[in-house]
C-alpha cells in the first residue's frame, strides 16, 4: 500500500510533464517570404521588383539600413504617404520581411 502511495505522485508528475506543451513561442520561425507575400507583394511584386523599393533588393548598397526598413514597414514615412504602415507586425516579423528582401536575387 505505501509503495502505491509513493508511486502515484511520481506517475502523475511524469504523465503531466509528458502532456505539457514545450513549444516556445519565441523560437517559432517567422517566414519573411510569407509575410512579404501577404503584406507587400501587391505593390512591390512577388519578386521584389516593384518601383517603390528604392533600391531594395536590386541595389544591395542601398542607403537604408535594416533597422530603418523595419521602422519604415511598421511606422511609415511622411515623405512616402503612398506606402501603408503595418503597425500590427512585430519588430521580429518586419525584420523577417527585411531579411527576405535582402535575400532576393533580382533577375
N, C-alpha and C positions, 0 to 999 in steps of 0.2 A: 504494500500500500504506500509506504513512504517513497519508494522508488518511483512510483507513478506520479506522485505529487511533485517530485523534483523534476521529472522528465517533462511534465505537461507545460510549464512555463518556457522551458528551453525549446520544445517543439513549436509552441505558439510563436515565439520570437523568430525562429527560423522561417516559419511559414509567412509571417507578416513581412519580414525582411525580403523574402523572395518575391512578394507581390507588390512591393513598392515601385514607384516609377523613378528610375535612376537617371532619366534623361535630364540633362542640364540645359535650360533654355539658352544660356549664354554660349553653349558650344554648338548649337544648331547652325549649320552652314547657311549663309544667306546667298541666294542666287542672283547675282547682279544682272545677268543676262535676262532672267525672267522679269525682274523689277524694271529693267530698261524697256523691255517689250511692252509691259503693261502701262508704264507711265510716260515714256519718252519717244517711243518709235513712231507714234503718229506724226510728229513734226520732224524728228531727226532721222527718220527712216530706220528700217531694221538693221542695216549695216553701218549706221552712224554717219552717213554721207549727207545728211541734211545741211542746208545752207547756214543754219544758225549756230553751229558748234564752235565757231571762232577758232578753228584750227585743231579741235579735238576730234578724232584722233589722227587726222591726216598729218598734222604737224606736231610731232612729239615734243617739239621745243616750244610749245605754247607758253605764253607768259603766265597763264593761270596755274597755280599750284593745286594739288589735290584738295587741300583744305578749303581753298577758295571756291572750287567747283562744288564741293559738298555744301558750303553755305549758299551758293547760288541756287542749287537744287532745292534746298529747304526754305530759304528766306527770300530768294529772288534778288533782283537788282533794279532799282528805279529807272536806270538808263536802258533797261531791256524789258519794258512792260508787256511785250508780246509773249514772253515766257511765263507760264503759270508757276506758282510756287507749290511745293509739296511738303507743307509743314507736318503732315501726318507720318512722313517717313522718318525713321530714326536716323541718327547720325551713322550708325553701322550700315543701314540699308542704303543711304545715299553714298556712303563710301564704297559699298559693293558695286553700285552703278558706275562710279568713277573708275574703279578698278577694271570693270568690264570695258568701259570706254577706252581706257588706255591700252587695253589688250587687243582692241580691234585692229585688223590689218585692212586698210583701205585699198581697194583694187583700182 
